[in-house]
Amino acid sequence: MPTVAIIGAGPLGRGIAWNAARAGFRVCLEDVMPRNLEHAREAMRRELSAETIGSETGGIRFVSTIEDAVRDADLAIDCVPDELESKLEILWLLDRMAPPRTVFATPTAHLSIADLGACTYRAAKCVAIAASPAELADLTATPGAGIVLRTASATAPASIALVEEFWRRLGFTATVERAA
């Protein structure tokens, strides 16, 4: 089962982490703000059984550094604001700390995944989730909804397949659009 790193423990990150854990993924939820992590942990305790949260296989680990979050990640999803500076900073950090196999998925309503991917050493492993973080939070509350994945010409088929499979396992229908 793939390991998923969720960067940001706000409402969107918590929602994705919760759904991913329920789908059987190993999940690592990161936030640099201890209060956000503690709030996420308490919210998860109310939603999930203690066995699931504490489990080494299929549970959610709560960490305070990106390096710890992505150490074993096959997929990293950032939940940072949909602003160019925020996206560039998080992708730069992920690119330097994640293993070479890690695929990056980033929610964005308007930024080019080709441009964002070009700022990393792994443009072939960058996929956009075509929604703002707020729109994606609404979508993740309604399983069965459609998720649009936007790719660049450089995006590798295996990267697309991994992100598609992640959303499918969470109960969503993924549509892939190749950016011009």
C-alpha positions, 0 to 999 in steps of 0.5 A: 500500500502506498504511503501518502504525505499530507502537508498541512493539517488544516481542514483540507489536510485533515479531510484528505488524511482521514479519507486516505486512512479509511481507504487503507493508505499509510498516511503521514500528516505534517504541519509546522504549527504544533497547535494545528497538529494537536487539533488534527489529532483530536479531530481524528480521535473523534472520527477514527478508532484508537487502533487506526490512529496508532497503527503502524500499517494504515494509520495516521502519523502526525509529524512536525517536519516536511522531512519526516512526512515525506521520508517514505512517501510515494505521494505527497499532497500539499494543502498550502494556499493557492498562491504562487509563492506558497506553491513554489516554496512547498514544491522546492522543499518537497523536491529536496526532501522527498525520495526520488520516487515521490509524486507531488500533487498540488491543488490549484485553481489557476497555476500552471502545473507545467510551470510549477513542475519546471521549478523542480527536478522532477517535472515528470512527477508533478500533477495538479488537482484542478481546484483551489484548496477551498474547492477541494475541501468541499469536494472531499466532503462528498465522496463520489464527486469528480476530481480533475487532474491537470498534467503537463506534457512532461508528466509521466504516465506512472505519476498520473496513474498513482494520483488517479488510483489514490482518488479512485480508492477514496471514492472519487472519479478522476478525469485527466486533462493535459495542459496545453 
